[in-house]
Amino acid sequence: MRSQAVAAAILLLLVAPGGRAEVKEAAPDHLLIQDSRTIHAPPDKLYAALADIGHWWNSEHTYSGDASHLSLKAEAGGCFCERWDNQSVEHGRVIWAAPGHALRLSTALGPLQSMAVTGVMTFTLKPAPEGTALQFEYRVNGSGASGLDKIAPAVDGVLMEQLQRLQRYAETGRNAPTKKP
């Protein structure tokens, strides 16, 4: 069952729709994805929305198939976890929490987890005239055999879709619908 979930996650990464930020760097042993956008919500509201991950993350990019099983405890050591039935997975761990300012996680998402790579995802929030300037960065490092350059565009696609969903949730309070094939 676990191998089926990993295979499904890989497939979803490869066919994921969504916007594109910029893959700033990609080599077999590392990747760097960055995005910046203005969210029409104040920093504290955006930070609260970040932590309410089960309301904006796409269910298609979960092991259980249901984003309502996701939780994110926005404090140092807090778990970005998914729990359902008698199963659970830790997607990441909070390594820096500054409410209204920054949230950083140590995370290797989806199939990256089984590749034994290290990832750091940072959300930096700054007040802006129209709400919040959100700076997003995801750095992943591994061995040269990881082939991160080959999957960087798919990782970018999945993450940009999630950021679009976060933006909609923070600005409107509504979930973005999950697309059905």
N, C-alpha and C positions, 0 to 999 in steps of 0.2 A: 504494500500500500504506500509506503514512504517513497519508493522509487517511482510510483505512478504520480505522486504529488510533485516530486522534483521534475519529472519529465513534463508534466503539465505546466509548471512554472517556467521552465525553459521555453516551451512552445509559446506561452503567453508573452514572454519577453521578445521573442522573435517576430511575432505578428502584431504587437501592440500598436494601436493608433495613438495619435496625440501630437502635441506641439513639439517643437524642437528648441532647445536652448542652444548652447554651444558646447560641443565637446572640445574643450580647450586643449586637452592633451590626450593622446591614446597611444600606447605602446603595449607590447605583449605583457609587460609586468606592471602597468599602471594605467589609470584613466582619471581624468578630471572633467567634471561636468559643472557648468556654472549657469546661473540664470539670475536676472534681476527684473523686477516688475513692481508696479505700484498697486497696492491693494487698497481699495476704497473702504477702509475700516481702520480705527485707531489701533496702535500697537498692542494694547492690552487685550482687545477683542480678537485680534489676529493670533496672539499667543494662546489664548484660551481655545480658539478654533483648532490650532495645531494639536493641542493635547486631546481634543475631541475627535481623534483620528477615525474612530468607527463610523462617524457620520459623513466623512468626505472621501476616504480611501475607496478605491474601486474594488468591489467584491471579487472581480475576475482575477485580481492579483493577491489572493489570499490562499492559504492551504485548505481552509474549510469551505471556501466558496461563499463566505458571508462576512462582510466587513464589520458587522455588528459584534463579531467575536474578537475584534481588535481593541486593545487598550494601550494607553501611553501615559505613564505616571511621570509628569514633567518635573522631576527633581533628580539630583545626582544619584545614580544607582537605580533610577526608575526603569522599569521594564517597558519596552515596546513589544507587547506579547499578543499572541492569539491563542484563545482557549475555546475548545468545543468538545462535546462528548467527554471522553476520557483522554483527550489529546491536548498537547500544547506545544507551541514553538516560540522561542525568543527571537524576534526579528532584530532587536537591537537593545542597547542599554544607554541611558542618558549619562553623558559625561560632563555636561555643563548646562545649567538651567539658570537663566536670568530673566524672570518674567517681564514681558514687554520689550525685551532687548535681544535675547539670543537663546537658542536651543541647539545643543550639539549632541549627536548620538554616535556611538560606535556601532556600526551596522554593516553587515554584508547581506544584502537583500536577496530573497529568492534563491536562484541557483548559485549565486555568488557564495552563499553560505557553505555549500558542499565543496566549493573550490578551495577552501581554506585561505581566502584572501582577507585582508583587513580593509574596512571601509569606515570613513568618517563623514557624516552628513551634518552640515551646519546651516541653520536658518538664522540670519541676522536681520533684526527689525529696527528701523529708524523712522522717527516721525517725519512725515512729508506733508506738504500743503494739502494734498488730496487724500491723506490717510497714512499709509505706511509704505516705506520703501523696503521691499523684501529682497535680500541678497541670499541666494541659495548656492551651496557648493557641496559636491559629493566627490570625495577622493577615495580611490580604491587602489591598493597595492598588493602585489602577490609575486610569485615566481615568474620567470620568463616563460614557463610552460603554461601559464594561465590563459594566454590568448585574449587578454582584456581588450586589445585593440579591435578584435573581431566582434565583440559583443557590445562595445561602447555605444554604437548608434541605437541598439535595442534598449539598453539601459536608459539612455537619454529619453527615448520615446515614452517609456513607462513612467519615468520620473516627471516629465513635463505634463503628462496626462494628470498625474496626482496633484501637481501644483495648480493646474487649471481647476481641478475639483476643489482644492483648498480655497482658492480665490473665490470661487462661486459660493462656497459655504460661508466664508468669513464675511462676504459682502451682502449675502441675501438670507443666510440662515437655512438655506435649502440644500439638500443633497443633490449632486448631479446624478442623473439616472445612469445606471449601469447599462452599457450597450450589450445587446444580445446578438449573437452571430446569426 
